[in-house]
Amino acid sequence: MGGETMGTRWHVRLAAPANFDRTALLAIIDARLETILAQMSHWRANSVLGRFNRSPGGTWCALPADFARVYQAALDVAERSGGAFDPAIGELVNLWGFGPEPITSPPDETSLATARERGGIAHLAYDPDARRLRQPGGVSLDFSGIAKGYAVDALGAVLRQRGCHHALVEIGGELLGMGLRPDGDPWWVDLETPAAGIAPLRIALHQLGVGTSGDYVRGRHTIDPRTGQPVMHALAVSVIHRSAMMADAWATALTVETPASMQELAVKENLLVRAILRNHAGFSEWISPGLANLLVDPEAGKALEA
């Protein structure tokens, strides 16, 4: 099953339960994705996110449940990553032409400095009990680094509610594996390996999600919130996590970090990471200790050394 969403495509492969109704499930999936887009799309001026971005300074905005979950997760990763992940850099994203409006030339340093000073999650006040967010004036949210992962998790929940407990869900490269394939195997996926000379890596997504961030498809579109500049060194960073949303967010955060800082943060958070990075010699691969402990040699059946 599949369709279009979020400027890309979604796909679901599933082991159909008894009395499976494909047409009904397609309609439910489309409606669920539309709900998420109506809240979080930065391409829609009338989305909840779009309306928040245009709200006058001092306005408290009520958040729907989906939006609040994503914001809370984004706030958590922003704090734990020391600002490498920040959902409140929409102005920087727009200046580089990755928003709804095209640009004719790169932004100048004055514009970037203004956007860095005005943006950032630290300017926002969040009331989790009342589920509301305060717009201080001029701060623009952008959930591009987390919303696809959340949508993957949301589709997983839809499938479980409809009795589909064995499925592989994918939206634009973010994936979630539930249950098993009909042949009893887990859902095997190959991590994206866009560099020659680096061995492919196949992962069993057994109740796991995976998110990948990089510049091999869309160009250098990941912005470092701290400098305002596109990230140059990360070709592909994949994170495996119980939650596709958290995998998506952490992949974005680690992509922003320098290689040394990325490794330190991944180890500190015990994240399962495979990164392909540029260096003076071409490309290098780094596998976090947490992931290395799970790897096996398909021929020898022995754990690979990190």
C-alpha positions in Angstrom: 0.0 0.0 0.0 1.2 3.5 -0.6 0.5 7.1 -1.5 1.8 10.7 -1.3 2.4 12.8 1.8 4.8 15.4 3.2 6.4 16.0 -0.2 7.4 12.4 -0.5 5.7 9.0 -0.5 4.5 6.6 2.2 4.5 2.8 1.9 3.1 0.0 4.1 3.8 -3.7 3.7 1.8 -5.9 6.0 0.7 -9.4 6.8 -3.1 -9.0 6.4 -5.2 -10.2 9.2 -8.6 -12.0 8.8 -11.3 -9.8 7.3 -8.8 -7.3 6.1 -10.4 -4.3 4.4 -7.8 -2.6 2.2 -10.1 0.3 1.1 -11.2 1.2 4.6 -7.6 1.1 5.8 -6.4 3.4 3.0 -9.0 5.9 3.9 -8.0 5.8 7.6 -4.3 6.2 6.7 -5.1 9.2 4.4 -7.2 10.8 7.1 -4.5 10.3 9.8 -1.8 11.8 7.6 -4.0 14.7 6.7 -4.5 15.5 10.4 -0.8 15.5 10.9 -0.2 17.8 7.9 -2.9 20.2 9.0 -1.1 20.6 12.3 2.6 20.5 11.3 3.2 21.4 7.7 5.4 24.4 7.2 4.2 24.5 3.6 0.6 25.3 4.6 0.0 28.8 5.8 -3.2 27.7 7.6 -1.6 24.7 9.5 -1.4 25.0 13.2 2.4 25.5 12.8 1.8 28.2 10.2 -0.6 30.1 12.3 1.7 29.9 15.3 4.5 31.3 13.3 2.4 34.3 12.3 1.0 34.9 15.8 1.7 38.3 17.4 4.3 38.4 20.2 2.8 37.4 23.6 0.2 35.1 22.2 -0.4 31.8 23.9 -1.5 29.2 21.3 -3.4 26.0 22.2 -1.7 22.9 20.8 -3.6 19.8 19.5 -2.4 16.5 21.0 -0.2 15.5 18.0 1.5 18.8 17.9 2.1 18.8 21.6 3.7 15.3 21.5 6.0 16.3 18.8 7.0 19.6 20.4 7.6 17.9 23.8 9.9 15.3 22.0 11.7 18.1 20.1 12.2 20.0 23.3 13.7 16.9 25.0 16.1 16.2 22.1 17.0 19.9 21.9 18.0 20.0 25.6 19.9 16.7 25.5 21.8 17.6 22.3 22.8 21.0 23.6 20.9 22.8 20.8 22.2 20.7 17.9 18.5 19.9 17.3 16.2 22.9 17.4 12.6 23.0 16.0 12.5 26.8 16.2 14.9 27.7 13.4 12.2 28.1 10.7 13.5 31.5 9.7 17.0 30.1 9.0 15.5 27.2 7.0 13.5 29.7 4.9 16.6 31.9 4.3 18.4 29.0 2.8 15.5 28.2 0.5 14.3 25.0 2.2 10.9 26.5 3.1 7.9 27.2 0.9 9.4 30.3 -0.7 12.2 29.9 -3.3 15.3 32.1 -3.0 17.5 33.6 -5.8 20.8 33.7 -3.8 22.3 32.5 -0.5 21.6 34.7 2.6 24.1 37.2 3.8 25.7 37.1 7.2 23.6 39.9 8.5 20.4 38.1 7.7 21.7 34.9 9.2 22.9 36.7 12.4 19.4 38.2 12.8 17.7 34.9 12.3 20.0 33.2 14.8 19.4 35.9 17.4 15.6 35.9 16.9 15.1 32.1 16.6 15.6 29.2 18.8 13.6 27.1 21.2 15.0 29.0 24.2 12.7 32.0 23.3 9.6 29.9 23.7 7.6 29.3 26.8 5.7 25.9 27.0 2.9 25.0 29.4 2.6 21.2 29.2 -0.3 21.0 31.6 -2.4 23.4 29.6 -0.9 22.2 26.4 -0.1 25.7 25.1 2.9 27.5 23.6 3.8 31.2 23.8 4.9 33.0 20.7 7.4 35.7 21.8 7.2 37.4 18.4 9.1 36.4 15.2 9.9 32.8 16.1 9.2 30.3 13.4 8.8 26.6 14.1 9.9 23.9 11.6 9.3 20.3 12.3 11.1 18.9 9.2 13.6 17.0 11.4 11.0 15.1 13.4 7.5 15.2 11.8 8.1 12.3 9.3 9.2 10.0 12.1 6.2 10.9 14.1 3.9 10.2 11.2 5.6 6.8 10.8 4.8 6.0 14.4 1.3 7.3 14.0 0.7 5.0 11.0 2.0 2.1 13.1 -0.6 2.9 15.8 -3.3 3.0 13.1 -2.3 -0.4 11.9 -2.3 -1.9 15.4 -5.8 -0.4 16.0 -7.0 -2.2 12.9 -5.6 -5.5 13.9 -2.5 -5.3 11.7 0.4 -6.2 14.1 2.9 -7.3 11.5 4.0 -4.5 9.1 6.8 -2.4 7.7 5.9 1.4 7.5 8.0 3.9 5.6 7.7 7.6 4.9 10.5 9.2 2.9 13.2 6.9 4.2 12.0 6.8 7.9 10.9 3.3 8.8 9.2 1.3 11.5 9.1 -2.5 11.7 6.3 -4.2 13.7 6.0 -7.9 14.4 7.3 -10.3 11.7 7.1 -11.0 8.1 4.7 -13.8 7.0 7.8 -16.1 6.6 8.7 -15.7 10.2 11.7 -13.4 9.5 11.9 -9.9 10.9 11.5 -6.9 8.5 15.0 -6.6 7.0 16.0 -3.2 5.7 19.3 -1.9 4.3 20.6 1.3 5.7 21.3 3.8 3.0 24.9 3.6 1.9 25.5 6.4 -0.7 29.4 6.1 -0.6 31.4 3.7 -2.7 33.7 1.4 -0.8 31.6 1.2 2.4 29.9 -2.1 3.0 26.1 -2.3 3.1 24.5 -2.8 6.5 21.3 -4.8 6.9 19.1 -4.2 10.0 16.3 -6.4 11.4 13.6 -3.9 12.4 12.0 -6.0 15.1 9.8 -3.5 16.9 12.3 -0.8 15.9 12.3 2.4 13.9 15.2 3.9 11.9 15.7 7.5 10.7 18.4 8.7 8.4 19.6 12.3 7.8 22.1 13.5 5.2 22.6 15.4 2.0 22.8 12.7 -0.6 19.2 13.1 -1.8 18.1 16.7 -1.2 21.5 18.4 -1.0 22.9 20.2 2.1 19.5 21.1 3.7 20.4 20.4 7.4 21.1 23.7 9.1 23.3 24.0 12.2 21.1 26.1 14.6 24.2 27.5 16.3 25.9 28.8 13.2 23.0 29.2 10.7 25.1 27.3 8.1 24.3 24.1 6.2 26.1 21.0 7.4 28.9 20.0 5.1 30.5 16.9 6.6 27.7 14.4 7.0 26.7 12.3 4.1 24.3 9.9 5.9 23.6 9.4 9.6 21.2 6.7 10.6 19.8 6.1 14.1 17.9 3.0 15.2 15.4 3.6 18.0 12.2 2.1 19.5 10.4 5.3 18.2 10.7 6.4 14.6 10.1 9.9 15.8 13.1 9.8 18.1 15.2 8.1 15.5 14.4 11.0 13.1 15.2 13.7 15.6 18.4 12.2 16.8 19.6 11.6 13.3 19.1 15.3 12.6 20.9 16.3 15.8 23.9 14.0 15.2 24.2 15.2 11.6 24.7 18.7 12.9 27.5 17.8 15.3 31.2 17.6 14.3 32.3 14.0 14.1 34.0 14.0 17.5 31.0 15.6 19.2 28.6 13.3 17.4 30.4 10.2 18.7 30.6 11.6 22.2 26.8 12.4 22.2 25.8 9.1 20.7 27.8 7.2 23.3 26.5 9.4 26.1 22.9 8.7 25.0 23.6 5.0 24.2 22.2 5.5 20.7 22.5 2.9 17.9 24.2 4.9 15.1 25.8 4.3 11.7 27.4 7.5 10.2 29.1 8.0 6.9 31.1 11.2 7.0 33.3 13.2 4.6 37.0 13.7 5.4 40.1 14.7 3.6 40.5 11.2 2.2 37.0 10.8 1.0 34.5 9.1 3.3 34.7 7.2 6.6 32.2 5.1 8.5 31.5 5.2 12.2 29.4 2.7 14.1 28.4 3.4 17.7 29.3 0.9 20.4 25.6 0.2 21.0 25.1 -0.8 17.4 28.4 -2.6 17.1 27.3 -4.9 19.9 24.3 -6.0 17.9 26.1 -6.7 14.6 26.8 -10.3 13.5 28.8 -11.7 10.6 26.2 -13.5 8.4 28.8 -16.1 7.4 30.6 -16.8 10.7 27.6 -15.9 12.9 30.0 -14.1 15.3 29.7 -10.6 16.7 31.8 -8.1 14.8 34.3 -6.1 16.7 33.7 -2.3 16.9 
